[in-house]
Amino acid sequence: MVRFSIYVKAETENVETLFFNPDEYVWNIMVKCANCKEVYDNWQTLCKSVTKPLRVGRGYVHYSSKCKFCKMENSIIIMEDSMKPYDGNRNDFQPIATFECRGIELIGIRPGGGWIVTTKRNNSTFTDINLDEDYVEYNEEGVLSILDFECQVRRS
Ligand SMILES: [Zn+2]
């Protein structure tokens, strides 16, 4: 079992925190088989509120698949309490979640939609933001922006 953490970084203006609903956020991930090292063709999705029972033993996982090349089964669990908001007051890579992976490796992530921003000036909230592209919003508080959103996967 190997743990991978997702780190993000962005150039922000008027952003106090950048987060998502931990139960509803849909993760778009790129993976490779830990056994034969084959990279999966498509983005895979998982969500903390969607669980599958383990085929062997007790418990549940958030993702499971069978490698189409070597036929090994693998699974991922989004670790309880690992999801944390990004602090817009800092401009460095910060961990936002950790996945426990069995037989599979996390190699990439795409931010997608469902992000929630809390602003510095009025502490207002903007929801359902898609960070696959730069986000710029002009409102009564001035400008709110999230630029150059970067994601990194690190083995932890
Ligand atoms: Zn494989």
Backbone and ligand atoms as CSV (ligand in chain L), in Angstrom:
chain,resi,resn,atom,element,x,y,z
A,1,MET,N,N,0.849,-1.203,0.000
A,1,MET,CA,C,0.000,0.000,0.000
A,1,MET,C,C,0.882,1.249,0.000
A,2,VAL,N,N,0.598,2.140,-0.914
A,2,VAL,CA,C,1.414,3.341,-1.040
A,2,VAL,C,C,0.491,4.561,-0.945
A,3,ARG,N,N,0.996,5.589,-0.319
A,3,ARG,CA,C,0.200,6.812,-0.210
A,3,ARG,C,C,0.722,7.883,-1.145
A,4,PHE,N,N,-0.217,8.546,-1.798
A,4,PHE,CA,C,0.129,9.659,-2.680
A,4,PHE,C,C,-0.643,10.889,-2.201
A,5,SER,N,N,0.068,12.001,-2.094
A,5,SER,CA,C,-0.606,13.242,-1.713
A,5,SER,C,C,-0.694,14.166,-2.914
A,6,ILE,N,N,-1.780,14.929,-2.957
A,6,ILE,CA,C,-1.996,15.880,-4.037
A,6,ILE,C,C,-1.678,17.273,-3.502
A,7,TYR,N,N,-0.769,17.940,-4.185
A,7,TYR,CA,C,-0.363,19.290,-3.815
A,7,TYR,C,C,-0.834,20.254,-4.897
A,8,VAL,N,N,-1.302,21.419,-4.476
A,8,VAL,CA,C,-1.686,22.426,-5.453
A,8,VAL,C,C,-1.063,23.774,-5.110
A,9,LYS,N,N,-1.040,24.639,-6.114
A,9,LYS,CA,C,-0.433,25.964,-5.989
A,9,LYS,C,C,-1.119,26.853,-7.016
A,10,ALA,N,N,-1.337,28.120,-6.666
A,10,ALA,CA,C,-1.963,29.039,-7.621
A,10,ALA,C,C,-1.542,30.463,-7.321
A,11,GLU,N,N,-1.626,31.307,-8.350
A,11,GLU,CA,C,-1.452,32.752,-8.169
A,11,GLU,C,C,-2.848,33.282,-7.884
A,12,THR,N,N,-3.060,33.830,-6.695
A,12,THR,CA,C,-4.421,34.259,-6.369
A,12,THR,C,C,-4.476,35.723,-5.964
A,13,GLU,N,N,-5.661,36.296,-6.137
A,13,GLU,CA,C,-5.925,37.644,-5.645
A,13,GLU,C,C,-7.268,37.624,-4.927
A,14,ASN,N,N,-7.295,38.163,-3.703
A,14,ASN,CA,C,-8.494,38.211,-2.854
A,14,ASN,C,C,-9.030,36.816,-2.514
A,15,VAL,N,N,-8.147,35.823,-2.457
A,15,VAL,CA,C,-8.581,34.467,-2.100
A,15,VAL,C,C,-8.067,34.141,-0.700
A,16,GLU,N,N,-8.996,33.874,0.206
A,16,GLU,CA,C,-8.607,33.435,1.549
A,16,GLU,C,C,-8.377,31.922,1.518
A,17,THR,N,N,-9.390,31.194,1.077
A,17,THR,CA,C,-9.218,29.743,0.930
A,17,THR,C,C,-9.842,29.264,-0.377
A,18,LEU,N,N,-9.305,28.159,-0.811
A,18,LEU,CA,C,-9.777,27.487,-2.008
A,18,LEU,C,C,-10.050,26.055,-1.565
A,19,PHE,N,N,-11.300,25.627,-1.697
A,19,PHE,CA,C,-11.628,24.283,-1.213
A,19,PHE,C,C,-12.724,23.687,-2.085
A,20,PHE,N,N,-13.293,22.588,-1.634
A,20,PHE,CA,C,-14.355,21.886,-2.346
A,20,PHE,C,C,-15.139,21.156,-1.276
A,21,ASN,N,N,-16.293,20.679,-1.609
A,21,ASN,CA,C,-17.044,19.868,-0.651
A,21,ASN,C,C,-16.386,18.485,-0.616
A,22,PRO,N,N,-15.761,18.106,0.530
A,22,PRO,CA,C,-15.005,16.848,0.559
A,22,PRO,C,C,-15.827,15.608,0.194
A,23,ASP,N,N,-17.131,15.648,0.475
A,23,ASP,CA,C,-17.972,14.487,0.159
A,23,ASP,C,C,-18.414,14.453,-1.295
A,24,GLU,N,N,-18.510,15.628,-1.917
A,24,GLU,CA,C,-19.084,15.681,-3.266
A,24,GLU,C,C,-18.081,15.888,-4.390
A,25,TYR,N,N,-16.904,16.376,-4.040
A,25,TYR,CA,C,-15.924,16.696,-5.086
A,25,TYR,C,C,-15.542,15.435,-5.877
A,26,VAL,N,N,-15.533,15.572,-7.195
A,26,VAL,CA,C,-15.162,14.452,-8.064
A,26,VAL,C,C,-13.704,14.634,-8.497
A,27,TRP,N,N,-12.866,13.683,-8.109
A,27,TRP,CA,C,-11.454,13.710,-8.458
A,27,TRP,C,C,-11.257,13.116,-9.846
A,28,ASN,N,N,-10.523,13.838,-10.698
A,28,ASN,CA,C,-10.152,13.329,-12.021
A,28,ASN,C,C,-8.675,12.989,-11.963
A,29,ILE,N,N,-8.372,11.718,-12.028
A,29,ILE,CA,C,-6.979,11.313,-11.838
A,29,ILE,C,C,-6.448,10.481,-13.006
A,30,MET,N,N,-5.143,10.559,-13.174
A,30,MET,CA,C,-4.440,9.736,-14.155
A,30,MET,C,C,-3.652,8.710,-13.340
A,31,VAL,N,N,-3.735,7.459,-13.757
A,31,VAL,CA,C,-3.100,6.394,-12.964
A,31,VAL,C,C,-2.284,5.454,-13.833
A,32,LYS,N,N,-1.403,4.713,-13.153
A,32,LYS,CA,C,-0.730,3.617,-13.843
A,32,LYS,C,C,-0.707,2.400,-12.940
A,33,CYS,N,N,-0.669,1.250,-13.562
A,33,CYS,CA,C,-0.644,-0.010,-12.829
A,33,CYS,C,C,0.697,-0.128,-12.108
A,34,ALA,N,N,0.651,-0.449,-10.805
A,34,ALA,CA,C,1.897,-0.573,-10.033
A,34,ALA,C,C,2.620,-1.869,-10.373
A,35,ASN,N,N,1.906,-2.807,-10.963
A,35,ASN,CA,C,2.502,-4.100,-11.304
A,35,ASN,C,C,3.212,-4.060,-12.648
A,36,CYS,N,N,2.478,-3.748,-13.730
A,36,CYS,CA,C,3.085,-3.787,-15.069
A,36,CYS,C,C,3.495,-2.408,-15.581
A,37,LYS,N,N,3.161,-1.347,-14.793
A,37,LYS,CA,C,3.549,0.044,-15.104
A,37,LYS,C,C,2.832,0.639,-16.316
A,38,GLU,N,N,1.812,-0.018,-16.812
A,38,GLU,CA,C,1.044,0.502,-17.948
A,38,GLU,C,C,0.207,1.696,-17.477
A,39,VAL,N,N,0.224,2.779,-18.244
A,39,VAL,CA,C,-0.573,3.962,-17.903
A,39,VAL,C,C,-1.968,3.793,-18.509
A,40,TYR,N,N,-3.004,4.050,-17.718
A,40,TYR,CA,C,-4.378,3.939,-18.217
A,40,TYR,C,C,-4.632,5.028,-19.260
A,41,ASP,N,N,-5.424,4.702,-20.272
A,41,ASP,CA,C,-5.701,5.643,-21.364
A,41,ASP,C,C,-6.504,6.856,-20.923
A,42,ASN,N,N,-7.487,6.631,-20.057
A,42,ASN,CA,C,-8.454,7.684,-19.746
A,42,ASN,C,C,-8.308,8.207,-18.329
A,43,TRP,N,N,-8.855,9.408,-18.133
A,43,TRP,CA,C,-8.952,9.950,-16.782
A,43,TRP,C,C,-9.912,9.058,-16.005
A,44,GLN,N,N,-9.576,8.777,-14.762
A,44,GLN,CA,C,-10.426,7.982,-13.889
A,44,GLN,C,C,-11.059,8.936,-12.876
A,45,THR,N,N,-12.269,8.605,-12.412
A,45,THR,CA,C,-12.915,9.485,-11.443
A,45,THR,C,C,-13.229,8.729,-10.161
A,46,LEU,N,N,-13.193,9.479,-9.056
A,46,LEU,CA,C,-13.640,8.930,-7.790
A,46,LEU,C,C,-14.153,10.045,-6.907
A,47,CYS,N,N,-14.967,9.671,-5.936
A,47,CYS,CA,C,-15.623,10.647,-5.067
A,47,CYS,C,C,-15.761,9.994,-3.694
A,48,LYS,N,N,-15.537,10.786,-2.633
A,48,LYS,CA,C,-15.524,10.206,-1.295
A,48,LYS,C,C,-16.870,9.584,-0.898
A,49,SER,N,N,-17.979,10.129,-1.409
A,49,SER,CA,C,-19.279,9.585,-0.997
A,49,SER,C,C,-19.716,8.392,-1.843
A,50,VAL,N,N,-18.897,8.009,-2.821
A,50,VAL,CA,C,-19.237,6.836,-3.639
A,50,VAL,C,C,-18.252,5.718,-3.298
A,51,THR,N,N,-18.739,4.720,-2.561
A,51,THR,CA,C,-17.847,3.639,-2.142
A,51,THR,C,C,-18.261,2.322,-2.784
A,52,LYS,N,N,-17.295,1.437,-2.850
A,52,LYS,CA,C,-17.564,0.091,-3.352
A,52,LYS,C,C,-17.068,-0.880,-2.298
A,53,PRO,N,N,-17.802,-1.970,-2.049
A,53,PRO,CA,C,-17.302,-2.955,-1.090
A,53,PRO,C,C,-16.066,-3.655,-1.653
A,54,LEU,N,N,-15.148,-4.014,-0.796
A,54,LEU,CA,C,-13.968,-4.771,-1.239
A,54,LEU,C,C,-14.409,-6.153,-1.665
A,55,ARG,N,N,-13.820,-6.621,-2.741
A,55,ARG,CA,C,-14.187,-7.945,-3.228
A,55,ARG,C,C,-13.663,-9.030,-2.283
A,56,VAL,N,N,-12.501,-8.756,-1.716
A,56,VAL,CA,C,-11.900,-9.712,-0.785
A,56,VAL,C,C,-11.746,-9.008,0.561
A,57,GLY,N,N,-12.186,-9.649,1.620
A,57,GLY,CA,C,-12.044,-9.068,2.941
A,57,GLY,C,C,-13.134,-8.066,3.238
A,58,ARG,N,N,-12.974,-7.372,4.359
A,58,ARG,CA,C,-13.987,-6.418,4.776
A,58,ARG,C,C,-13.541,-5.012,4.429
A,59,GLY,N,N,-14.491,-4.124,4.381
A,59,GLY,CA,C,-14.159,-2.731,4.130
A,59,GLY,C,C,-14.659,-2.259,2.787
A,60,TYR,N,N,-14.229,-1.068,2.425
A,60,TYR,CA,C,-14.711,-0.455,1.189
A,60,TYR,C,C,-13.569,0.333,0.554
A,61,VAL,N,N,-13.758,0.666,-0.692
A,61,VAL,CA,C,-12.791,1.502,-1.398
A,61,VAL,C,C,-13.564,2.575,-2.177
A,62,HIS,N,N,-12.850,3.588,-2.652
A,62,HIS,CA,C,-13.494,4.620,-3.459
A,62,HIS,C,C,-13.282,4.387,-4.948
A,63,TYR,N,N,-12.380,3.489,-5.252
A,63,TYR,CA,C,-12.092,3.209,-6.654
A,63,TYR,C,C,-11.531,1.799,-6.727
A,64,SER,N,N,-11.941,1.061,-7.732
A,64,SER,CA,C,-11.291,-0.225,-7.966
A,64,SER,C,C,-11.327,-0.511,-9.460
A,65,SER,N,N,-10.324,-1.208,-9.928
A,65,SER,CA,C,-10.307,-1.592,-11.329
A,65,SER,C,C,-9.414,-2.801,-11.487
A,66,LYS,N,N,-9.447,-3.332,-12.698
A,66,LYS,CA,C,-8.604,-4.466,-13.028
A,66,LYS,C,C,-7.763,-3.970,-14.191
A,67,CYS,N,N,-6.450,-4.063,-14.054
A,67,CYS,CA,C,-5.584,-3.606,-15.138
A,67,CYS,C,C,-5.880,-4.417,-16.388
A,68,LYS,N,N,-6.107,-3.714,-17.514
A,68,LYS,CA,C,-6.490,-4.468,-18.720
A,68,LYS,C,C,-5.284,-5.153,-19.367
A,69,PHE,N,N,-4.089,-4.811,-18.903
A,69,PHE,CA,C,-2.892,-5.452,-19.468
A,69,PHE,C,C,-2.489,-6.688,-18.664
A,70,CYS,N,N,-2.291,-6.526,-17.342
A,70,CYS,CA,C,-1.814,-7.665,-16.536
A,70,CYS,C,C,-2.912,-8.305,-15.696
A,71,LYS,N,N,-4.136,-7.708,-15.737
A,71,LYS,CA,C,-5.313,-8.259,-15.041
A,71,LYS,C,C,-5.249,-8.215,-13.518
A,72,MET,N,N,-4.269,-7.487,-12.970
A,72,MET,CA,C,-4.195,-7.368,-11.515
A,72,MET,C,C,-5.276,-6.400,-11.040
A,73,GLU,N,N,-5.862,-6.722,-9.895
A,73,GLU,CA,C,-6.873,-5.839,-9.328
A,73,GLU,C,C,-6.203,-4.796,-8.451
A,74,ASN,N,N,-6.783,-3.625,-8.437
A,74,ASN,CA,C,-6.208,-2.552,-7.634
A,74,ASN,C,C,-7.319,-1.705,-7.032
A,75,SER,N,N,-6.959,-0.855,-6.082
A,75,SER,CA,C,-7.977,-0.024,-5.450
A,75,SER,C,C,-7.372,1.233,-4.828
A,76,ILE,N,N,-8.246,2.198,-4.588
A,76,ILE,CA,C,-7.834,3.466,-3.972
A,76,ILE,C,C,-8.838,3.845,-2.882
A,77,ILE,N,N,-8.291,4.355,-1.779
A,77,ILE,CA,C,-9.124,4.923,-0.715
A,77,ILE,C,C,-8.703,6.376,-0.521
A,78,ILE,N,N,-9.669,7.276,-0.503
A,78,ILE,CA,C,-9.387,8.675,-0.173
A,78,ILE,C,C,-9.320,8.725,1.348
A,79,MET,N,N,-8.191,9.113,1.887
A,79,MET,CA,C,-8.020,9.026,3.335
A,79,MET,C,C,-8.900,10.011,4.090
A,80,GLU,N,N,-9.567,9.465,5.083
A,80,GLU,CA,C,-10.441,10.235,5.961
A,80,GLU,C,C,-9.648,11.402,6.548
A,81,ASP,N,N,-10.217,12.560,6.553
A,81,ASP,CA,C,-9.603,13.752,7.167
A,81,ASP,C,C,-8.326,14.243,6.486
A,82,SER,N,N,-7.993,13.723,5.318
A,82,SER,CA,C,-6.781,14.220,4.651
A,82,SER,C,C,-7.077,15.459,3.802
A,83,MET,N,N,-8.352,15.736,3.560
A,83,MET,CA,C,-8.694,16.840,2.663
A,83,MET,C,C,-8.683,18.179,3.395
A,84,LYS,N,N,-7.879,19.091,2.865
A,84,LYS,CA,C,-7.681,20.383,3.525
A,84,LYS,C,C,-7.777,21.513,2.510
A,85,PRO,N,N,-8.277,22.683,2.947
A,85,PRO,CA,C,-8.335,23.809,2.007
A,85,PRO,C,C,-6.954,24.386,1.698
A,86,TYR,N,N,-6.858,24.967,0.525
A,86,TYR,CA,C,-5.642,25.677,0.122
A,86,TYR,C,C,-5.710,27.088,0.706
A,87,ASP,N,N,-4.617,27.505,1.328
A,87,ASP,CA,C,-4.533,28.820,1.950
A,87,ASP,C,C,-4.034,29.844,0.929
A,88,GLY,N,N,-4.924,30.754,0.525
A,88,GLY,CA,C,-4.578,31.747,-0.490
A,88,GLY,C,C,-3.585,32.802,-0.025
A,89,ASN,N,N,-3.275,32.821,1.274
A,89,ASN,CA,C,-2.296,33.784,1.787
A,89,ASN,C,C,-0.867,33.330,1.555
A,90,ARG,N,N,-0.732,32.073,1.161
A,90,ARG,CA,C,0.598,31.539,0.882
A,90,ARG,C,C,0.669,31.196,-0.594
A,91,ASN,N,N,1.848,31.286,-1.138
A,91,ASN,CA,C,1.993,31.016,-2.566
A,91,ASN,C,C,2.965,29.861,-2.767
A,92,ASP,N,N,2.621,28.715,-2.160
A,92,ASP,CA,C,3.500,27.551,-2.279
A,92,ASP,C,C,2.641,26.309,-2.503
A,93,PHE,N,N,3.280,25.195,-2.812
A,93,PHE,CA,C,2.536,23.950,-2.978
A,93,PHE,C,C,2.041,23.489,-1.612
A,94,GLN,N,N,0.738,23.238,-1.521
A,94,GLN,CA,C,0.136,22.793,-0.259
A,94,GLN,C,C,-0.651,21.507,-0.506
A,95,PRO,N,N,-0.562,20.545,0.444
A,95,PRO,CA,C,-1.300,19.287,0.259
A,95,PRO,C,C,-2.795,19.499,0.477
A,96,ILE,N,N,-3.625,18.947,-0.402
A,96,ILE,CA,C,-5.077,19.077,-0.221
A,96,ILE,C,C,-5.775,17.730,-0.010
A,97,ALA,N,N,-5.055,16.630,-0.273
A,97,ALA,CA,C,-5.653,15.310,-0.031
A,97,ALA,C,C,-4.600,14.224,-0.163
A,98,THR,N,N,-4.869,13.090,0.492
A,98,THR,CA,C,-3.982,11.930,0.388
A,98,THR,C,C,-4.808,10.700,0.045
A,99,PHE,N,N,-4.299,9.945,-0.911
A,99,PHE,CA,C,-4.961,8.714,-1.348
A,99,PHE,C,C,-4.095,7.518,-0.965
A,100,GLU,N,N,-4.751,6.462,-0.515
A,100,GLU,CA,C,-4.054,5.220,-0.218
A,100,GLU,C,C,-4.282,4.286,-1.401
A,101,CYS,N,N,-3.207,3.893,-2.055
A,101,CYS,CA,C,-3.337,3.142,-3.300
A,101,CYS,C,C,-2.781,1.732,-3.158
A,102,ARG,N,N,-3.546,0.781,-3.654
A,102,ARG,CA,C,-3.126,-0.620,-3.636
A,102,ARG,C,C,-3.045,-1.112,-5.082
A,103,GLY,N,N,-1.836,-1.433,-5.516
A,103,GLY,CA,C,-1.667,-1.983,-6.865
A,103,GLY,C,C,-1.767,-0.962,-7.978
A,104,ILE,N,N,-1.832,0.308,-7.616
A,104,ILE,CA,C,-2.009,1.352,-8.616
A,104,ILE,C,C,-1.262,2.598,-8.149
A,105,GLU,N,N,-0.803,3.408,-9.090
A,105,GLU,CA,C,-0.076,4.623,-8.731
A,105,GLU,C,C,-0.760,5.835,-9.330
A,106,LEU,N,N,-0.812,6.881,-8.547
A,106,LEU,CA,C,-1.392,8.144,-8.988
A,106,LEU,C,C,-0.290,8.904,-9.719
A,107,ILE,N,N,-0.557,9.324,-10.952
A,107,ILE,CA,C,0.495,10.057,-11.662
A,107,ILE,C,C,0.060,11.459,-12.099
A,108,GLY,N,N,-1.229,11.754,-12.004
A,108,GLY,CA,C,-1.656,13.091,-12.395
A,108,GLY,C,C,-3.049,13.384,-11.890
A,109,ILE,N,N,-3.376,14.665,-11.856
A,109,ILE,CA,C,-4.726,15.069,-11.452
A,109,ILE,C,C,-5.111,16.317,-12.238
A,110,ARG,N,N,-6.386,16.402,-12.562
A,110,ARG,CA,C,-6.927,17.562,-13.265
A,110,ARG,C,C,-7.915,18.233,-12.303
A,111,PRO,N,N,-7.807,19.549,-12.075
A,111,PRO,CA,C,-8.641,20.162,-11.027
A,111,PRO,C,C,-10.148,20.072,-11.265
A,112,GLY,N,N,-10.612,20.292,-12.502
A,112,GLY,CA,C,-12.040,20.187,-12.797
A,112,GLY,C,C,-12.887,21.233,-12.106
A,113,GLY,N,N,-14.178,20.922,-11.949
A,113,GLY,CA,C,-15.125,21.867,-11.354
A,113,GLY,C,C,-15.385,21.561,-9.887
A,114,GLY,N,N,-16.301,22.340,-9.290
A,114,GLY,CA,C,-16.703,22.085,-7.911
A,114,GLY,C,C,-15.878,22.784,-6.853
A,115,TRP,N,N,-15.048,23.731,-7.242
A,115,TRP,CA,C,-14.215,24.433,-6.259
A,115,TRP,C,C,-15.002,25.567,-5.612
A,116,ILE,N,N,-14.670,25.816,-4.354
A,116,ILE,CA,C,-15.354,26.838,-3.562
A,116,ILE,C,C,-14.306,27.833,-3.073
A,117,VAL,N,N,-14.548,29.108,-3.336
A,117,VAL,CA,C,-13.594,30.136,-2.929
A,117,VAL,C,C,-14.203,31.010,-1.842
A,118,THR,N,N,-13.437,31.263,-0.800
A,118,THR,CA,C,-13.815,32.246,0.209
A,118,THR,C,C,-12.897,33.443,0.015
A,119,THR,N,N,-13.478,34.646,-0.030
A,119,THR,CA,C,-12.670,35.833,-0.330
A,119,THR,C,C,-12.096,36.458,0.939
A,120,LYS,N,N,-10.993,37.193,0.746
A,120,LYS,CA,C,-10.344,37.867,1.869
A,120,LYS,C,C,-11.132,39.085,2.323
A,121,ARG,N,N,-11.569,39.902,1.346
A,121,ARG,CA,C,-12.133,41.200,1.714
A,121,ARG,C,C,-13.455,41.097,2.444
A,122,ASN,N,N,-14.410,40.356,1.924
A,122,ASN,CA,C,-15.735,40.292,2.555
A,122,ASN,C,C,-16.077,38.912,3.109
A,123,ASN,N,N,-15.143,37.997,2.998
A,123,ASN,CA,C,-15.398,36.634,3.441
A,123,ASN,C,C,-16.613,36.031,2.728
A,124,SER,N,N,-16.832,36.449,1.482
A,124,SER,CA,C,-17.947,35.873,0.728
A,124,SER,C,C,-17.492,34.600,0.039
A,125,THR,N,N,-18.479,33.838,-0.413
A,125,THR,CA,C,-18.199,32.523,-0.965
A,125,THR,C,C,-18.672,32.425,-2.409
A,126,PHE,N,N,-17.823,31.894,-3.242
A,126,PHE,CA,C,-18.188,31.626,-4.637
A,126,PHE,C,C,-18.057,30.127,-4.858
A,127,THR,N,N,-19.105,29.540,-5.435
A,127,THR,CA,C,-19.102,28.080,-5.561
A,127,THR,C,C,-19.061,27.639,-7.027
A,128,ASP,N,N,-18.831,26.336,-7.178
A,128,ASP,CA,C,-18.884,25.685,-8.488
A,128,ASP,C,C,-17.930,26.312,-9.505
A,129,ILE,N,N,-16.713,26.557,-9.057
A,129,ILE,CA,C,-15.707,27.145,-9.929
A,129,ILE,C,C,-14.914,26.040,-10.616
A,130,ASN,N,N,-14.704,26.227,-11.909
A,130,ASN,CA,C,-13.924,25.258,-12.668
A,130,ASN,C,C,-12.488,25.772,-12.790
A,131,LEU,N,N,-11.540,24.990,-12.302
A,131,LEU,CA,C,-10.147,25.443,-12.328
A,131,LEU,C,C,-9.302,24.773,-13.416
A,132,ASP,N,N,-9.974,24.176,-14.385
A,132,ASP,CA,C,-9.226,23.695,-15.552
A,132,ASP,C,C,-8.716,24.883,-16.363
A,133,GLU,N,N,-9.329,26.043,-16.111
A,133,GLU,CA,C,-8.893,27.284,-16.768
A,133,GLU,C,C,-8.699,28.348,-15.691
A,134,ASP,N,N,-7.986,29.423,-16.049
A,134,ASP,CA,C,-7.844,30.542,-15.119
A,134,ASP,C,C,-9.231,31.080,-14.765
A,135,TYR,N,N,-9.372,31.561,-13.531
A,135,TYR,CA,C,-10.660,32.091,-13.079
A,135,TYR,C,C,-10.476,33.554,-12.692
A,136,VAL,N,N,-11.256,34.433,-13.308
A,136,VAL,CA,C,-11.203,35.855,-12.965
A,136,VAL,C,C,-12.633,36.361,-12.864
A,137,GLU,N,N,-12.938,37.006,-11.745
A,137,GLU,CA,C,-14.298,37.495,-11.495
A,137,GLU,C,C,-14.199,38.933,-10.989
A,138,TYR,N,N,-14.988,39.828,-11.582
A,138,TYR,CA,C,-15.024,41.210,-11.098
A,138,TYR,C,C,-16.343,41.394,-10.373
A,139,ASN,N,N,-16.284,41.883,-9.148
A,139,ASN,CA,C,-17.510,42.077,-8.381
A,139,ASN,C,C,-17.331,43.300,-7.487
A,140,GLU,N,N,-18.266,43.504,-6.556
A,140,GLU,CA,C,-18.210,44.696,-5.686
A,140,GLU,C,C,-16.953,44.734,-4.819
A,141,GLU,N,N,-16.295,43.599,-4.638
A,141,GLU,CA,C,-15.068,43.562,-3.834
A,141,GLU,C,C,-13.834,43.883,-4.672
A,142,GLY,N,N,-14.032,44.009,-5.969
A,142,GLY,CA,C,-12.881,44.220,-6.848
A,142,GLY,C,C,-12.657,42.975,-7.673
A,143,VAL,N,N,-11.392,42.618,-7.812
A,143,VAL,CA,C,-11.104,41.436,-8.626
A,143,VAL,C,C,-10.848,40.223,-7.733
A,144,LEU,N,N,-11.319,39.098,-8.212
A,144,LEU,CA,C,-11.073,37.821,-7.543
A,144,LEU,C,C,-10.466,36.935,-8.621
A,145,SER,N,N,-9.247,36.468,-8.393
A,145,SER,CA,C,-8.651,35.670,-9.463
A,145,SER,C,C,-7.849,34.488,-8.948
A,146,ILE,N,N,-7.852,33.443,-9.747
A,146,ILE,CA,C,-7.062,32.236,-9.496
A,146,ILE,C,C,-6.398,31.903,-10.832
A,147,LEU,N,N,-5.098,32.122,-10.869
A,147,LEU,CA,C,-4.366,31.930,-12.123
A,147,LEU,C,C,-3.297,30.854,-11.964
A,148,ASP,N,N,-2.956,30.220,-13.073
A,148,ASP,CA,C,-1.874,29.225,-13.101
A,148,ASP,C,C,-2.020,28.150,-12.023
A,149,PHE,N,N,-3.210,27.600,-11.917
A,149,PHE,CA,C,-3.434,26.539,-10.936
A,149,PHE,C,C,-2.608,25.321,-11.335
A,150,GLU,N,N,-1.754,24.875,-10.419
A,150,GLU,CA,C,-0.879,23.736,-10.724
A,150,GLU,C,C,-1.149,22.617,-9.732
A,151,CYS,N,N,-1.126,21.380,-10.204
A,151,CYS,CA,C,-1.310,20.215,-9.349
A,151,CYS,C,C,-0.063,19.339,-9.440
A,152,GLN,N,N,0.313,18.778,-8.308
A,152,GLN,CA,C,1.440,17.844,-8.271
A,152,GLN,C,C,1.040,16.637,-7.451
A,153,VAL,N,N,1.545,15.480,-7.843
A,153,VAL,CA,C,1.319,14.276,-7.061
A,153,VAL,C,C,2.660,13.867,-6.465
A,154,ARG,N,N,2.680,13.680,-5.147
A,154,ARG,CA,C,3.910,13.242,-4.493
A,154,ARG,C,C,3.663,11.983,-3.695
A,155,ARG,N,N,4.582,11.075,-3.773
A,155,ARG,CA,C,4.512,9.856,-2.985
A,155,ARG,C,C,4.803,10.238,-1.531
A,156,SER,N,N,3.941,9.837,-0.603
A,156,SER,CA,C,4.194,10.263,0.787
A,156,SER,C,C,4.458,9.086,1.706
L,1,ZN,ZN,ZN,-0.997,-3.983,-15.027
